[in-house]
Amino acid sequence: CYAVASNTPKTIEHIISDGTCIACGYTEAPVVLTEENISQYGFDDAYLGYYVISTAGQLYKFAELANNDLSISGVLIDNITVNKNVLDENGELAVDASELKEWTVIGESYKGTFDGNGYYISGLYKTGDTAGGMFYSNVGTIKNLTIIDSYFLPLKYYNVGSICCVNYNIISNCYNYSTVYSNEISTGAGG
């Protein structure tokens, strides 16, 4: 990690907060479940090869990895808050949008399995010219996930949902407690 303290540049250890270095922006990668570590996380062999996600930084890193390989799978092992207190009591933005970290939508035709494992993701924020949702389209499996206190407002696309915009396969046991806007078609949790 390279940081500037008192106008003197120096190399320091990463200062990790919620999976991201507060000094340089480095993001921790999620752990991949292997035969050597799977028992410490309490999963069985069905989860071999899954990415274990427990922080907002790891969630963003998973999105980056998934956008390069749409067949990877992930599982949450904790609740994750990306942005705090995004919505007010009426479901409108409670903070200035410039203060929010924008979500990177996981690409078209996600083929993996994403298991929320009964946990929630809070504070996703997506607006602009691209479609909104945690995933764009799903041809895999998304299950056991709740999206809360999040805001999605695509400006050019009609399909939008907090979990995914368009679904072609399985979304199971997923819930939306967020605000989802659309120019025409809006699906709530997922298409």
N, C-alpha and C positions, 0 to 999 in steps of 0.2 A: 504494500500500500504506500502510496506517495502522497504526502500532505504538506501543507505550508502552515507552520506555526511561528508566530512572531516574525513574519517576513523571511524566515529561513526554511527553504525546502528540505525535507528529510524523509527517509523511509521509516514507516512505523508499522506496527501490527494492525491488522484490520480491527476496527471497532464495530462489531456486529450488533445490530438492533433489528429484530424481526426478520432476520435472514439477509440483511443488506448492510454493507459497511457505511457508516455515517460520514466517514472521511472521504472515500473515493467512489462509492457507489457500487463496488463489487457485490455480486449476488451469489449467495451459497447455492450450490446445485442440490436438488433433492437426492436422497440416498436411494440406490437401486437395491431392491430385495434380492438377496442371493441365498444359497444354501447355508452359507456361513453366518449370515446375520438375521435370517427370517424369524427365528424363534425369539430373539430379543425384542422384536416388534409385535409378537403375538399373532402372527399370521401363519396360515398353512401353505403348502406347496402350490396351491392354486394362484397365489400372489407372487410367485417367483418372476422376477423381471419387472415388477411394478416399481414406479418411483414413489417414495414415501414423502408426503408433503405436510409440513407442520408450521410453516411461516409464510408471510406474504411474499418475501423474497423468493422462497422456493416455488411458490405458486407462479410467479412471473417467469422464473427460470423454466418451470415445466411448460408454460405456454410457449416460450422460445423454442424449447426442444421439440414440442409437439408440432409446431409450425414447420419444422424441418423433417419430422417423421410422424405422420398422422396416425401411425399404428401403435404408438407407445401407450402404456397404461399408467394410471396414477391412483393413489389412495390417500385420503386425508387421515391424519392421526391426531388432529386437534382442530378447534375452531380457528378461523383465520379472519382477521380484520385488516383490510387494505387501507381504507379511509374511515375515519371515525365520524359518527353523527352526520351522515350524508343527507338524510331526509328529515324534514320537520314533521309535526303531527298530522299535516295534511298530505304528506307524500311528495312535497315539493323540495327542491334543493334547500338545505339549511345553511349552506356555506357557499362562499364564492367559488365558482368552478375552477378558477385559477389555482386554488389551494389543493385541488384533488389530483391524485395520481391516476392517470387514465389507464384503463384496462386494455391489454392487447388481446383481441379476440383470437381464440384458437381456430385455425383455418377451416376451410371447406372440406367436407367429407372426412371428419374425424372417425377413424376406424377402431380405435382402442377401446379400453374400458376405463371409465373414470368413476371410482367408488368414493362417494363422500363419507361413507362409513358412519353415517348418522350425525356428522358434524355440519356446521354452516360456514359459508363464506359471506362476510359482511363488507359493505363499502365498495363494491365494484362500481366504477363510473365509466360510461362510454357514451360519447356523443361525437358528432362529426359526419364526415362523408362515407364512413364505412358502417356496415351493419352492426347492431348491438346485440350483446349476449355473451355469456362466458364462452360458448362455442358458436361458430357460424352454422355449420350443418353437421349432423350426427348420422353416421351409418354404423356406428358401433353401439356401445352401451354406456349410458350415464345413469347412475343409480345412487340412492340413499343420500341425496344432497339437498340442502336448503340454501337459497340465496336470500339474504335479508339486507335491509337498509342500503339498497343499491339503486342506481339510476341509469336508465338506458334511453337515449334519444338519438337515433340515427337520422341524418338530415336528407339522405338520398334514397335509402333503401326502405322497402315496405315491411319486410319480414323482421320481426324482432321478438325476442323472448329472453328472460333472464338466464335460463339454462342454455338454450340454443335457439337460433332463429328458424331453422328448418330441420325437422326430424324425419329420418327415413328408417329408423330401426327402433331401439328400445330406450325409453326414458322411464325409469321405475322408481317409485317412492321419492320423488323430488318435489320441492315446494318453493314457491316464490312469495316473498313478503317485501316487495320492492316496487319501484315505479317504472313502468314500461310504456313508452310512448311510440307511436308510429304514425306515418302519414296516411296509412290505409289499413294494413293488416297487423294486428298485434296479438300475440298469443299468451302472454303472461309468463308461464314457466318455459314452454318450448313448443315449437311448431310441429 
